[in-house]
Amino acid sequence: MVLATLDFGNAILLFSGLSFLGLGSPPPTPEWGAMVADGVLNFNYWWIGALPGLAILSMAVGANFIGDSLRDFLDPKLRKEL
């Protein structure tokens, strides 16, 4: 269960990187990586690429924090005795 939450952040980064390169779903499907790629084309409007990039970052870091806290909670060696 812990490994699944840690791999979730890696999967988000992998799929958004692939869609940034144009190897994701077809264009009508909204993907964060494709939105960042559209932001590169419209560089004068920085929020077009920055906001999906922040969403990718927050989801990846959040999944890693959840996985780390699950590991701390479920590991009997790390539990403190009362």
PyMOL CGO cylinders between C-alpha atoms (Angstrom):
from pymol import cmd
from pymol.cgo import CYLINDER

trace = [
    CYLINDER, 0.00, 0.00, 0.00, 2.87, 2.36, 0.79, 0.3, 1, 1, 1, 1, 1, 1,
    CYLINDER, 2.87, 2.36, 0.79, 4.67, 1.53, -2.43, 0.3, 1, 1, 1, 1, 1, 1,
    CYLINDER, 4.67, 1.53, -2.43, 1.49, 2.21, -4.42, 0.3, 1, 1, 1, 1, 1, 1,
    CYLINDER, 1.49, 2.21, -4.42, 1.19, 5.74, -3.04, 0.3, 1, 1, 1, 1, 1, 1,
    CYLINDER, 1.19, 5.74, -3.04, 4.86, 6.42, -3.72, 0.3, 1, 1, 1, 1, 1, 1,
    CYLINDER, 4.86, 6.42, -3.72, 4.54, 5.09, -7.27, 0.3, 1, 1, 1, 1, 1, 1,
    CYLINDER, 4.54, 5.09, -7.27, 1.48, 7.27, -7.83, 0.3, 1, 1, 1, 1, 1, 1,
    CYLINDER, 1.48, 7.27, -7.83, 3.65, 10.41, -7.84, 0.3, 1, 1, 1, 1, 1, 1,
    CYLINDER, 3.65, 10.41, -7.84, 6.09, 8.80, -10.25, 0.3, 1, 1, 1, 1, 1, 1,
    CYLINDER, 6.09, 8.80, -10.25, 3.24, 7.79, -12.56, 0.3, 1, 1, 1, 1, 1, 1,
    CYLINDER, 3.24, 7.79, -12.56, 1.94, 11.37, -12.61, 0.3, 1, 1, 1, 1, 1, 1,
    CYLINDER, 1.94, 11.37, -12.61, 5.37, 12.65, -13.59, 0.3, 1, 1, 1, 1, 1, 1,
    CYLINDER, 5.37, 12.65, -13.59, 5.83, 9.95, -16.22, 0.3, 1, 1, 1, 1, 1, 1,
    CYLINDER, 5.83, 9.95, -16.22, 2.45, 10.46, -17.91, 0.3, 1, 1, 1, 1, 1, 1,
    CYLINDER, 2.45, 10.46, -17.91, 2.69, 14.24, -17.84, 0.3, 1, 1, 1, 1, 1, 1,
    CYLINDER, 2.69, 14.24, -17.84, 6.17, 14.06, -19.34, 0.3, 1, 1, 1, 1, 1, 1,
    CYLINDER, 6.17, 14.06, -19.34, 4.94, 11.81, -22.12, 0.3, 1, 1, 1, 1, 1, 1,
    CYLINDER, 4.94, 11.81, -22.12, 1.98, 14.05, -22.87, 0.3, 1, 1, 1, 1, 1, 1,
    CYLINDER, 1.98, 14.05, -22.87, 4.32, 17.08, -22.85, 0.3, 1, 1, 1, 1, 1, 1,
    CYLINDER, 4.32, 17.08, -22.85, 6.30, 15.39, -25.62, 0.3, 1, 1, 1, 1, 1, 1,
    CYLINDER, 6.30, 15.39, -25.62, 3.10, 14.67, -27.55, 0.3, 1, 1, 1, 1, 1, 1,
    CYLINDER, 3.10, 14.67, -27.55, 3.01, 10.94, -26.82, 0.3, 1, 1, 1, 1, 1, 1,
    CYLINDER, 3.01, 10.94, -26.82, -0.12, 11.02, -24.66, 0.3, 1, 1, 1, 1, 1, 1,
    CYLINDER, -0.12, 11.02, -24.66, -3.82, 10.92, -25.45, 0.3, 1, 1, 1, 1, 1, 1,
    CYLINDER, -3.82, 10.92, -25.45, -5.24, 12.60, -28.56, 0.3, 1, 1, 1, 1, 1, 1,
    CYLINDER, -5.24, 12.60, -28.56, -5.53, 16.43, -28.40, 0.3, 1, 1, 1, 1, 1, 1,
    CYLINDER, -5.53, 16.43, -28.40, -9.14, 16.88, -27.28, 0.3, 1, 1, 1, 1, 1, 1,
    CYLINDER, -9.14, 16.88, -27.28, -8.34, 14.99, -24.06, 0.3, 1, 1, 1, 1, 1, 1,
    CYLINDER, -8.34, 14.99, -24.06, -7.13, 17.41, -21.37, 0.3, 1, 1, 1, 1, 1, 1,
    CYLINDER, -7.13, 17.41, -21.37, -3.80, 16.37, -19.84, 0.3, 1, 1, 1, 1, 1, 1,
    CYLINDER, -3.80, 16.37, -19.84, -1.50, 18.39, -17.60, 0.3, 1, 1, 1, 1, 1, 1,
    CYLINDER, -1.50, 18.39, -17.60, 1.58, 17.75, -19.70, 0.3, 1, 1, 1, 1, 1, 1,
    CYLINDER, 1.58, 17.75, -19.70, -0.18, 18.88, -22.87, 0.3, 1, 1, 1, 1, 1, 1,
    CYLINDER, -0.18, 18.88, -22.87, -1.36, 21.99, -21.04, 0.3, 1, 1, 1, 1, 1, 1,
    CYLINDER, -1.36, 21.99, -21.04, 2.24, 22.78, -20.06, 0.3, 1, 1, 1, 1, 1, 1,
    CYLINDER, 2.24, 22.78, -20.06, 3.29, 22.26, -23.69, 0.3, 1, 1, 1, 1, 1, 1,
    CYLINDER, 3.29, 22.26, -23.69, 0.59, 24.74, -24.76, 0.3, 1, 1, 1, 1, 1, 1,
    CYLINDER, 0.59, 24.74, -24.76, 2.03, 27.17, -22.24, 0.3, 1, 1, 1, 1, 1, 1,
    CYLINDER, 2.03, 27.17, -22.24, 5.42, 26.91, -23.93, 0.3, 1, 1, 1, 1, 1, 1,
    CYLINDER, 5.42, 26.91, -23.93, 3.81, 28.00, -27.20, 0.3, 1, 1, 1, 1, 1, 1,
    CYLINDER, 3.81, 28.00, -27.20, 2.10, 30.97, -25.50, 0.3, 1, 1, 1, 1, 1, 1,
    CYLINDER, 2.10, 30.97, -25.50, 5.08, 32.20, -23.47, 0.3, 1, 1, 1, 1, 1, 1,
    CYLINDER, 5.08, 32.20, -23.47, 3.67, 35.71, -22.98, 0.3, 1, 1, 1, 1, 1, 1,
    CYLINDER, 3.67, 35.71, -22.98, 0.80, 34.24, -20.95, 0.3, 1, 1, 1, 1, 1, 1,
    CYLINDER, 0.80, 34.24, -20.95, 2.83, 32.47, -18.25, 0.3, 1, 1, 1, 1, 1, 1,
    CYLINDER, 2.83, 32.47, -18.25, -0.16, 31.12, -16.31, 0.3, 1, 1, 1, 1, 1, 1,
    CYLINDER, -0.16, 31.12, -16.31, -1.16, 28.79, -19.15, 0.3, 1, 1, 1, 1, 1, 1,
    CYLINDER, -1.16, 28.79, -19.15, 1.84, 26.58, -18.44, 0.3, 1, 1, 1, 1, 1, 1,
    CYLINDER, 1.84, 26.58, -18.44, 2.57, 27.46, -14.82, 0.3, 1, 1, 1, 1, 1, 1,
    CYLINDER, 2.57, 27.46, -14.82, -0.75, 26.44, -13.28, 0.3, 1, 1, 1, 1, 1, 1,
    CYLINDER, -0.75, 26.44, -13.28, -0.80, 22.88, -14.71, 0.3, 1, 1, 1, 1, 1, 1,
    CYLINDER, -0.80, 22.88, -14.71, 2.87, 22.61, -13.74, 0.3, 1, 1, 1, 1, 1, 1,
    CYLINDER, 2.87, 22.61, -13.74, 2.01, 23.57, -10.17, 0.3, 1, 1, 1, 1, 1, 1,
    CYLINDER, 2.01, 23.57, -10.17, -0.79, 20.99, -10.20, 0.3, 1, 1, 1, 1, 1, 1,
    CYLINDER, -0.79, 20.99, -10.20, 1.65, 18.30, -11.33, 0.3, 1, 1, 1, 1, 1, 1,
    CYLINDER, 1.65, 18.30, -11.33, 4.12, 19.33, -8.64, 0.3, 1, 1, 1, 1, 1, 1,
    CYLINDER, 4.12, 19.33, -8.64, 1.54, 19.42, -5.85, 0.3, 1, 1, 1, 1, 1, 1,
    CYLINDER, 1.54, 19.42, -5.85, 0.06, 16.05, -6.76, 0.3, 1, 1, 1, 1, 1, 1,
    CYLINDER, 0.06, 16.05, -6.76, 3.46, 14.34, -6.97, 0.3, 1, 1, 1, 1, 1, 1,
    CYLINDER, 3.46, 14.34, -6.97, 4.75, 15.85, -3.73, 0.3, 1, 1, 1, 1, 1, 1,
    CYLINDER, 4.75, 15.85, -3.73, 1.42, 15.21, -1.97, 0.3, 1, 1, 1, 1, 1, 1,
    CYLINDER, 1.42, 15.21, -1.97, 1.41, 11.55, -2.99, 0.3, 1, 1, 1, 1, 1, 1,
    CYLINDER, 1.41, 11.55, -2.99, 4.98, 11.19, -1.74, 0.3, 1, 1, 1, 1, 1, 1,
    CYLINDER, 4.98, 11.19, -1.74, 4.10, 12.81, 1.60, 0.3, 1, 1, 1, 1, 1, 1,
    CYLINDER, 4.10, 12.81, 1.60, 1.10, 10.52, 2.00, 0.3, 1, 1, 1, 1, 1, 1,
    CYLINDER, 1.10, 10.52, 2.00, 3.23, 7.47, 1.22, 0.3, 1, 1, 1, 1, 1, 1,
    CYLINDER, 3.23, 7.47, 1.22, 5.93, 8.57, 3.65, 0.3, 1, 1, 1, 1, 1, 1,
    CYLINDER, 5.93, 8.57, 3.65, 3.43, 9.18, 6.45, 0.3, 1, 1, 1, 1, 1, 1,
    CYLINDER, 3.43, 9.18, 6.45, 1.81, 5.80, 5.76, 0.3, 1, 1, 1, 1, 1, 1,
    CYLINDER, 1.81, 5.80, 5.76, 5.22, 4.16, 6.04, 0.3, 1, 1, 1, 1, 1, 1,
    CYLINDER, 5.22, 4.16, 6.04, 5.83, 5.91, 9.35, 0.3, 1, 1, 1, 1, 1, 1,
    CYLINDER, 5.83, 5.91, 9.35, 2.41, 4.89, 10.65, 0.3, 1, 1, 1, 1, 1, 1,
    CYLINDER, 2.41, 4.89, 10.65, 2.53, 1.26, 9.55, 0.3, 1, 1, 1, 1, 1, 1,
    CYLINDER, 2.53, 1.26, 9.55, 6.16, 0.43, 10.41, 0.3, 1, 1, 1, 1, 1, 1,
    CYLINDER, 6.16, 0.43, 10.41, 6.25, -1.19, 13.87, 0.3, 1, 1, 1, 1, 1, 1,
    CYLINDER, 6.25, -1.19, 13.87, 9.93, -0.29, 14.33, 0.3, 1, 1, 1, 1, 1, 1,
    CYLINDER, 9.93, -0.29, 14.33, 9.19, 3.40, 14.08, 0.3, 1, 1, 1, 1, 1, 1,
    CYLINDER, 9.19, 3.40, 14.08, 6.27, 3.42, 16.50, 0.3, 1, 1, 1, 1, 1, 1,
    CYLINDER, 6.27, 3.42, 16.50, 7.00, 4.89, 19.89, 0.3, 1, 1, 1, 1, 1, 1,
    CYLINDER, 7.00, 4.89, 19.89, 5.83, 3.10, 22.98, 0.3, 1, 1, 1, 1, 1, 1,
    CYLINDER, 5.83, 3.10, 22.98, 3.59, 5.06, 25.32, 0.3, 1, 1, 1, 1, 1, 1,
]
cmd.load_cgo(trace, "trace")
